[in-house]
Amino acid sequence: MASVKRKPTHRIYDPFNHILRHKFYDWTDSAKCKGTPLSAWFLKPGENHAPLESARKICRGCPVKKDCLAFAEANDIYYGVWGGLTPSERKKRILDKGQK
């Protein structure tokens, strides 16, 4: 009898995608980045900045850019590009808001 390879029946749990697919975050359905790999948004330390520019290009003109940025700020997300901004740019933005 020939051995048949079976595909795994379980799915790997990805908390990031689980959160974003929750019905409360319907704005993600309209995001221009939907379907792009996570590596496009989360740079590794010392990594070339070319992926960052690609991410920003996707964010430009995105209909839910403000929702994305608000999500990152409201949930204290310190990693990755959200709403077209890097973590340091978001931190500066929050600090600037606090000084007004």
C-alpha positions in Angstrom: 0.0 0.0 0.0 1.4 3.4 -1.0 2.0 6.0 1.7 -0.2 9.1 1.2 1.0 12.4 2.6 -1.7 14.2 4.3 -2.0 17.9 4.8 -2.1 19.0 8.4 -5.6 19.2 9.7 -4.8 22.0 12.2 -4.1 25.6 11.5 -1.3 27.5 13.1 -2.7 30.2 15.4 -1.6 33.6 14.4 -2.7 36.1 17.1 -2.0 39.1 14.8 -4.3 37.9 12.1 -6.8 36.7 14.7 -7.1 40.2 16.2 -7.3 41.9 12.8 -10.0 39.5 11.5 -12.2 40.1 14.6 -15.4 41.7 13.5 -14.7 44.8 15.6 -11.9 45.6 13.2 -13.9 45.7 10.0 -11.8 48.5 8.7 -9.1 46.0 7.8 -11.3 44.6 5.0 -10.8 47.9 3.1 -7.0 48.2 3.8 -4.8 48.4 0.8 -2.3 46.2 2.6 -4.7 43.3 3.0 -3.0 40.2 2.0 0.6 41.5 2.0 3.1 39.5 4.1 3.7 40.6 7.7 7.4 41.0 6.9 6.5 44.1 4.8 5.4 45.8 8.0 7.8 44.6 10.7 11.5 45.4 10.0 14.2 43.5 11.8 16.9 45.5 13.6 19.6 46.6 11.1 17.5 45.7 8.1 17.6 47.7 4.9 15.0 50.4 4.8 13.7 49.5 1.3 10.8 47.5 2.8 9.9 50.5 4.9 9.5 52.6 1.8 7.4 49.9 0.1 5.2 49.8 3.2 4.7 53.6 3.2 3.9 53.5 -0.6 1.1 51.0 0.1 -0.2 53.2 3.0 -0.3 56.3 0.8 -3.9 56.7 -0.3 -5.2 53.9 1.8 -8.9 54.6 2.7 -8.4 53.3 6.3 -5.0 54.8 7.0 -6.4 56.9 9.9 -8.2 53.9 11.4 -5.0 51.8 11.2 -3.0 54.5 13.0 -5.7 55.0 15.6 -5.7 51.2 16.2 -2.0 51.1 16.8 -2.1 54.1 19.1 -5.1 52.9 21.1 -3.5 49.4 21.6 0.0 50.6 22.4 1.5 48.7 19.5 5.2 49.4 19.5 6.3 47.4 16.5 5.8 47.7 12.8 4.4 50.2 10.4 0.9 51.2 11.1 -1.0 54.0 9.3 2.2 54.7 7.4 4.2 55.6 10.5 7.1 53.7 12.2 7.1 53.1 15.9 9.3 56.1 16.6 7.1 58.3 14.5 4.0 57.2 16.4 5.7 57.7 19.7 6.7 61.3 18.7 3.2 61.9 17.5 1.7 60.8 20.9 4.2 62.9 22.8 3.4 65.9 20.7 -0.3 65.4 21.3 0.4 65.3 25.1 2.2 68.6 25.0 -0.7 70.5 23.5 
